[in-house]
Amino acid sequence: MTGRELLAPCSLYCGVCGILMAHRDNNDKFKERLASFYGVMPEDIVCKGCLSDQRFKFCETCSIRSCTEEKGLEGCHQCDDFPCSFIDNFPVPVGKKVILRAVPTRREIGTEKWVEQEEARYLCPNCGYGIFRGAKRCRSCKEPVDLD
């Protein structure tokens, strides 16, 4: 299994997050695209995972992470109140869609298998290249994708 810092409480697995990938790979072009989407500067595209000590600025104030910490839970998959208003009001539509899919899966099969499924899910079905959550086209073969 991967490091704990990638196990976002909301079940948006950080290992397939564009912000984390752009930072990890020091991909300036990707950082510029993400910065434009989020309305930040490219130098703000920095993250090592939701549970790390270096989070993307919007993730710093995440109400979902705060809620699970207050309840003493690893994540929403352990919460009897899921889905709640924090999920209903999640600001990124693709994120909300993935949360509603991933939390029940994580609950059912456990965190380790859930990570394996998320990592396998975000590979281009055409060429096998690793794709970030929300991608519309494979960066390698340029084929359209819809993996969320």
MISE-219655 format. One line per 3 residues: number of its first residue (from 1); their letters; for each residue x, z, y of N, C-alpha, C, O. Coordinates in steps of 0.2 Angstrom, whole numbers, plus 2048, in hexadecimal, padded with zeros to 3 digits. Layout:
! MISE-219655
NUM = A = X:Z:Y:X:Z:Y:X:Z:Y:X:Z:Y ~ ...
END
This chain:
! MISE-219655
1 = MTG = 804:800:7FA:800:800:800:804:800:806:80A:802:806 ~ 802:7FE:80C:805:7FE:812:806:804:815:803:809:813 ~ 809:804:81B:80A:80B:81F:803:80D:822:7FF:809:823
4 = REL = 803:814:822:7FD:817:825:7FB:815:82C:7F5:814:82D ~ 800:813:830:7FF:811:837:7FA:80B:837:7F8:809:83D ~ 7FA:807:832:7F6:801:832:7EF:802:830:7EB:7FD:830
7 = LAP = 7ED:808:82E:7E6:809:82B:7E1:80C:830:7E0:812:831 ~ 7DF:807:834:7DB:809:83A:7D4:80C:837:7D1:80A:832 ~ 7D2:812:83A:7CC:815:838:7C6:811:838:7C2:812:834
10 = CSL = 7C6:80C:83C:7C0:807:83C:7C0:802:837:7BB:7FF:836 ~ 7C5:802:833:7C6:7FD:82E:7C8:7F6:830:7C7:7F1:82D ~ 7CA:7F5:837:7CD:7EF:839:7D4:7F0:837:7D8:7F2:83B
13 = YCG = 7D6:7ED:831:7DD:7EE:82E:7E2:7EB:833:7E2:7E5:835 ~ 7E7:7EF:836:7EC:7ED:83B:7F1:7E8:838:7F3:7E4:83C ~ 7F2:7E8:832:7F6:7E3:82F:7F4:7DC:830:7F9:7D7:830
16 = VCG = 7EE:7DA:832:7EC:7D3:834:7E9:7D3:83B:7E6:7CE:83C ~ 7EC:7D7:83F:7EA:7D7:846:7EE:7D3:84A:7F5:7D3:849 ~ 7EC:7CF:84E:7F0:7CA:852:7F4:7CE:857:7FA:7CB:858
19 = ILM = 7F2:7D3:85A:7F6:7D7:85F:7FC:7D9:85B:802:7D9:85D ~ 7FB:7DD:855:801:7DF:851:806:7DA:84F:80C:7DA:850 ~ 803:7D4:84D:807:7CE:84A:80B:7CB:850:811:7CA:84F
22 = AHR = 808:7CA:856:80C:7C8:85C:811:7CC:85E:817:7CA:85F ~ 810:7D3:85E:815:7D8:860:81B:7D8:85A:821:7D7:85C ~ 819:7D8:854:81E:7D9:84E:822:7D3:84E:828:7D3:84D
25 = DNN = 81F:7CD:84F:823:7C6:84F:826:7C4:856:82A:7BF:856 ~ 825:7C8:85B:827:7C7:861:826:7C0:863:82A:7BC:866 ~ 81F:7BE:862:81D:7B7:863:81A:7B6:86A:814:7B8:86C
28 = DKF = 81E:7B4:86F:81C:7B4:876:816:7AF:877:812:7B1:87B ~ 816:7AA:874:810:7A5:875:80A:7A9:873:805:7A8:876 ~ 80A:7AC:86D:804:7AF:86B:802:7B5:86F:7FC:7B6:870
31 = KER = 807:7B9:872:806:7BE:876:802:7BC:87C:7FE:7BF:87F ~ 804:7B6:87F:801:7B3:885:7FA:7B1:884:7F5:7B3:888 ~ 7F8:7AF:87E:7F1:7AD:87C:7ED:7B3:87B:7E8:7B4:87E
34 = LAS = 7F0:7B8:878:7EC:7BF:877:7EB:7C2:87E:7E6:7C5:87F ~ 7F0:7C2:882:7F0:7C5:889:7EA:7C2:88D:7E7:7C6:890 ~ 7EA:7BC:88C:7E4:7B8:890:7DE:7BA:88D:7D9:7BB:891
37 = FYG = 7DD:7BB:887:7D7:7BD:884:7D5:7C4:886:7CF:7C5:887 ~ 7D9:7C8:886:7D8:7CF:887:7D8:7D1:88E:7D7:7D7:890 ~ 7DB:7CC:893:7DB:7CE:89A:7E1:7D3:89B:7E0:7D7:8A0
40 = VMP = 7E6:7D2:898:7EC:7D6:899:7F2:7D2:89A:7F2:7CC:89A ~ 7F8:7D5:89B:7FE:7D1:89C:801:7D0:895:800:7D5:891 ~ 805:7CB:894:808:7CA:88D:80D:7D0:88B:80D:7D2:885
43 = EDI = 810:7D3:890:814:7D9:88E:810:7DF:88C:812:7E4:889 ~ 809:7DF:88D:804:7E4:88A:803:7E3:883:7FF:7E7:880 ~ 804:7DD:880:803:7DC:879:808:7DF:875:80D:7DC:872
46 = VCK = 807:7E5:873:80C:7EA:870:807:7EE:86B:803:7F2:86E ~ 809:7EF:865:806:7F3:860:809:7F3:85A:80C:7EE:857 ~ 80A:7F9:857:80C:7FA:850:807:7FD:84B:809:7FF:846
49 = GCL = 801:7FD:84D:7FB:7FF:849:7F7:805:84C:7FA:808:851 ~ 7F1:805:84A:7EC:80A:84D:7EF:811:84D:7EE:815:851 ~ 7F2:813:847:7F4:81A:846:7FB:81B:848:7FE:820:846
52 = SDQ = 7FE:816:84B:806:817:84D:806:81A:854:801:81C:857 ~ 80C:81B:856:80D:81E:85D:80E:818:862:80F:81A:868 ~ 80D:812:860:80D:80C:865:807:808:864:807:803:860
55 = RFK = 802:809:868:7FB:805:867:7FA:801:86D:7FC:802:872 ~ 7F6:7FC:86B:7F4:7F7:871:7F0:7FB:875:7EC:800:873 ~ 7F0:7FA:87C:7ED:7FE:881:7E5:7FF:880:7E3:804:881
58 = FCE = 7E2:7FA:87D:7DA:7FB:87C:7D9:800:876:7D4:803:876 ~ 7DE:800:872:7DD:804:86C:7DF:80B:86D:7DD:810:869 ~ 7E3:80C:873:7E5:813:875:7DE:818:876:7DF:81E:875
61 = TCS = 7D9:815:878:7D3:818:87A:7CD:817:876:7C8:818:878 ~ 7CF:816:86F:7CA:814:86A:7C5:81A:869:7C8:81F:866 ~ 7BF:819:86A:7BA:81E:869:7B9:81F:861:7B8:825:85F
64 = IRS = 7BA:81A:85D:7B9:81A:856:7BF:81F:853:7BE:823:84F ~ 7C5:81D:855:7CB:821:853:7CA:829:855:7CB:82D:851 ~ 7C8:82A:85B:7C7:831:85E:7C1:834:85A:7C2:83A:858
67 = CTE = 7BC:831:858:7B7:834:854:7B9:836:84D:7B8:83B:84B ~ 7BD:831:84A:7BF:833:843:7C4:839:843:7C4:83D:83F ~ 7C8:839:848:7CD:83F:849:7C9:845:84A:7CB:84A:847
70 = EKG = 7C4:845:84F:7C0:84B:850:7BC:84D:84A:7BC:853:848 ~ 7BA:849:845:7B7:84B:83F:7BB:84C:839:7B9:84E:834 ~ 7C2:84B:83A:7C7:84C:835:7C6:847:82F:7C8:849:82A
73 = LEG = 7C4:841:831:7C4:83C:82C:7C9:836:82D:7CC:836:832 ~ 7CB:833:827:7D0:82D:828:7CC:828:82B:7D0:824:82F ~ 7C6:827:82A:7C3:821:82E:7BB:821:82D:7B8:825:829
76 = CHQ = 7B8:81C:82F:7B1:81B:82F:7AE:81B:828:7A9:81C:826 ~ 7B3:818:823:7B1:818:81C:7AF:81F:819:7AC:81F:814 ~ 7B1:824:81C:7B0:82B:81A:7AA:82E:81E:7A8:834:81C
79 = CDD = 7A7:82A:822:7A2:82D:827:79B:82C:825:799:826:823 ~ 797:831:825:790:830:823:78C:82D:828:786:82B:827 ~ 78F:82D:82E:78B:82A:834:78C:822:835:78A:820:83A
82 = FPC = 790:81F:831:792:818:831:78C:814:82F:789:816:82A ~ 78A:80F:833:78D:80D:83A:789:811:83F:784:813:83F ~ 78D:812:844:78B:816:84A:78B:812:851:78D:80C:851
85 = SFI = 78A:816:856:78A:812:85D:791:810:85E:791:80B:862 ~ 796:813:85C:79D:810:85D:79E:809:85A:7A1:805:85D ~ 79B:808:854:79C:802:851:797:7FD:854:798:7F7:856
88 = DNF = 791:7FF:856:78C:7FB:859:78E:7F8:85F:78C:7F3:861 ~ 792:7FC:863:794:7FA:86A:79C:7F8:86A:79F:7F8:86F ~ 79E:7F6:864:7A5:7F4:864:7A6:7EE:868:7A2:7E9:867
91 = PVP = 7AB:7ED:86C:7AB:7E8:872:7AD:7E1:86F:7AC:7DC:873 ~ 7B0:7E0:869:7B2:7DA:867:7AE:7D8:861:7AE:7DB:85C ~ 7AA:7D2:862:7A5:7D0:85D:7A8:7CF:856:7A5:7D2:851
94 = VGK = 7AE:7CC:855:7B1:7CB:84F:7B3:7D1:84C:7B3:7D2:846 ~ 7B5:7D6:850:7B7:7DD:84E:7B2:7E0:84B:7B2:7E3:845 ~ 7AC:7E0:84E:7A6:7E4:84C:7A4:7E1:845:7A2:7E4:840
97 = KVI = 7A4:7DA:845:7A2:7D6:83E:7A7:7D9:839:7A4:7DA:833 ~ 7AD:7D9:83A:7B2:7DB:835:7B1:7E3:833:7B1:7E4:82D ~ 7B0:7E7:838:7AF:7EE:836:7A9:7EF:832:7A9:7F3:82D
100 = LRA = 7A3:7EB:833:79D:7EC:82F:79E:7E9:828:79B:7EB:824 ~ 7A3:7E5:827:7A5:7E2:820:7AA:7E7:81D:7A9:7E9:817 ~ 7AF:7E9:821:7B4:7EC:81E:7B3:7F4:81C:7B6:7F6:817
103 = VPT = 7AF:7F7:820:7AE:7FE:81F:7AB:800:818:7AD:804:814 ~ 7A5:7FC:817:7A2:7FD:810:7A7:7FB:80A:7A7:7FE:805 ~ 7AB:7F6:80B:7B0:7F4:806:7B5:7F9:805:7B6:7FB:7FF
106 = RRE = 7B8:7FC:80A:7BD:801:80A:7BA:807:806:7BD:80B:802 ~ 7B3:809:808:7B0:80E:805:7AF:80D:7FD:7B0:812:7FA ~ 7AD:807:7FC:7AC:806:7F5:7B2:805:7F0:7B2:808:7EB
109 = IGT = 7B8:802:7F3:7BD:801:7EE:7C4:805:7F0:7C8:805:7EC ~ 7C3:809:7F5:7C9:80D:7F7:7CE:809:7FC:7CE:803:7FC ~ 7D2:80D:7FF:7D6:80B:805:7DB:806:802:7DD:800:805
112 = EKW = 7DF:808:7FC:7E4:803:7FA:7E1:7FC:7F8:7E4:7F7:7FA ~ 7DC:7FC:7F4:7D9:7F5:7F2:7D6:7F2:7F9:7D7:7EC:7F9 ~ 7D3:7F5:7FD:7D1:7F2:803:7D7:7EF:807:7D6:7E9:80A
115 = VEQ = 7DC:7F2:808:7E2:7EF:80B:7E4:7E9:808:7E5:7E4:80B ~ 7E5:7E9:801:7E6:7E3:7FD:7E1:7DE:7FE:7E3:7D8:7FF ~ 7DB:7DF:7FF:7D6:7DA:800:7D6:7D7:807:7D6:7D1:808
118 = EEA = 7D8:7DB:80C:7D8:7D9:813:7DF:7D4:813:7DE:7CF:817 ~ 7E4:7D6:810:7EA:7D2:811:7E9:7CB:80D:7EB:7C6:80F ~ 7E5:7CB:808:7E4:7C5:804:7DF:7C1:808:7DF:7BB:808
121 = RYL = 7DA:7C4:80B:7D5:7C1:80E:7D8:7BC:814:7D6:7B7:815 ~ 7DD:7BF:818:7E0:7BC:81E:7E6:7B7:81C:7EB:7B8:81F ~ 7E5:7B3:817:7EA:7AE:815:7E6:7A8:815:7E0:7A7:813
124 = CPN = 7E9:7A3:818:7E6:79C:819:7E4:799:812:7E8:799:80E ~ 7DE:798:811:7DC:795:80A:7DF:78E:809:7DF:78C:803 ~ 7E1:78B:80E:7E4:784:80D:7EC:785:80B:7EE:781:807
127 = CGY = 7EF:789:80F:7F7:789:80E:7FA:790:80D:800:790:80B ~ 7F6:795:80D:7F8:79C:80B:7FC:7A0:811:7FE:7A5:810 ~ 7FC:79D:817:7FF:7A0:81D:7FB:7A6:81F:7F5:7A6:81F
130 = GIF = 7FE:7AB:821:7FB:7B1:823:7F8:7B0:82A:7FB:7AE:82F ~ 7F2:7B2:82B:7ED:7B1:831:7EB:7B7:833:7EA:7BC:830 ~ 7EA:7B8:83A:7E8:7BE:83D:7E0:7BE:83D:7DD:7B9:83D
133 = RGA = 7DE:7C4:83D:7D6:7C5:83E:7D4:7C1:844:7D6:7C2:849 ~ 7CE:7BD:843:7CB:7BA:849:7CE:7B3:84A:7CB:7AF:84E ~ 7D3:7B1:846:7D6:7AA:847:7D1:7A5:845:7CD:7A6:840
136 = KRC = 7D1:79F:848:7CC:79A:847:7D0:794:844:7CD:790:841 ~ 7D6:794:844:7DA:78E:841:7E1:791:83F:7E4:796:842 ~ 7E3:78F:839:7EA:791:836:7EF:78E:83B:7F0:788:83C
139 = RSC = 7F4:793:83C:7FA:791:841:7FE:78C:83D:802:788:840 ~ 7FF:78C:836:803:788:833:801:781:831:804:77C:833 ~ 7FB:781:82E:7F8:77A:82C:7F3:778:831:7F1:772:830
142 = KEP = 7F1:77C:835:7EC:77A:83B:7E5:779:838:7E0:776:83C ~ 7E3:77B:832:7DD:77A:82F:7D8:77F:832:7DB:785:833 ~ 7D2:77E:834:7CD:783:836:7CC:788:831:7CC:787:82B
145 = VDL = 7CB:78F:833:7CA:794:82E:7C5:799:831:7C4:799:837 ~ 7C1:79C:82C:7BC:7A1:82E:7BC:7A6:829:7B9:7A6:824 ~ 7C1:7AB:82A:7C2:7B0:825:7BF:7B7:826:7C0:7BB:822
148 = D = 7BC:7B8:82C:7BA:7BE:82E:7B3:7C0:82B:7B1:7C5:82B
END
